[in-house]
Amino acid sequence: MHVLKGCAAALADVLSQHTTTPDQCFFAVWAGYSDIRDELAAAPVVVFPPER
């Protein structure tokens, strides 16, 4: 499911009330998502250790 800009903005508004760093926000997309858009595929990658 794609997160629309309006939805992401609303989510950021709510979550910003529950953090000490509201100006820092990150969204993640699973790399195995079959319908990933080209601009997301070129984004930085975070690799988690397999034991997580």
HELIX and SHEET records of a PDB file:
HELIX    1   1 LYS A    5  LEU A   15  1                                  11    
HELIX    2   2 SER A   16  HIS A   18  5                                   3    
HELIX    3   3 ASP A   38  ALA A   41  1                                   4    
END                                                                             
